[in-house]
């Protein structure tokens, strides 16, 4: 089984964790912004499916 040769330092571990958390925060903010734009009707350049209200049963 493969094992690391040396123990990773706390600083390196914390740096990786901070990067991961930072990316998650940016992604969450972007998703919230897109969601607000879609709900308010201001979404431009963003394609999302719209439910059709029709009685066409073609099955």
C-alpha positions in Angstrom: 0.0 0.0 0.0 1.3 3.5 -0.9 2.1 5.8 2.0 3.6 9.3 2.0 7.3 9.5 2.6 7.2 12.5 5.0 4.5 14.0 7.2 2.8 17.1 5.7 3.4 20.2 7.7 0.5 21.9 9.5 1.2 25.0 7.4 0.9 23.2 4.1 -2.3 21.4 5.3 -3.8 24.7 6.5 -2.9 26.4 3.2 -4.7 23.7 1.2 -7.7 23.9 3.4 -7.9 27.7 3.1 -7.7 27.4 -0.7 -10.5 24.8 -0.7 -12.7 26.9 1.6 -12.1 30.1 -0.5 -13.1 28.3 -3.7 -16.3 27.1 -2.0 -17.2 30.6 -0.8 -16.8 32.0 -4.2 -18.9 29.3 -5.8 -21.6 29.7 -3.2 -21.7 33.5 -3.8 -21.9 33.0 -7.5 -24.8 30.5 -7.2 -26.7 32.8 -4.9 -26.2 35.7 -7.4 -27.4 33.6 -10.3 -30.4 32.4 -8.3 -31.4 35.9 -7.4 -31.1 37.1 -11.0 -33.3 34.2 -12.2 -36.0 34.9 -9.6 -36.1 38.6 -10.3 -36.1 38.1 -14.0 -32.9 40.0 -14.6 -31.0 37.0 -15.9 -29.2 37.8 -19.1 -26.9 35.3 -20.8 -28.0 32.5 -18.5 -30.1 29.7 -20.0 -32.4 27.8 -17.8 -35.4 25.5 -18.5 -38.8 27.0 -18.1 -41.7 24.7 -17.3 -44.4 24.6 -20.0 -47.9 24.8 -18.8 -49.7 22.8 -21.5 -52.1 20.0 -21.7 -50.4 18.2 -24.5 -50.0 14.6 -23.5 -48.0 13.1 -26.3 -47.1 9.8 -24.6 
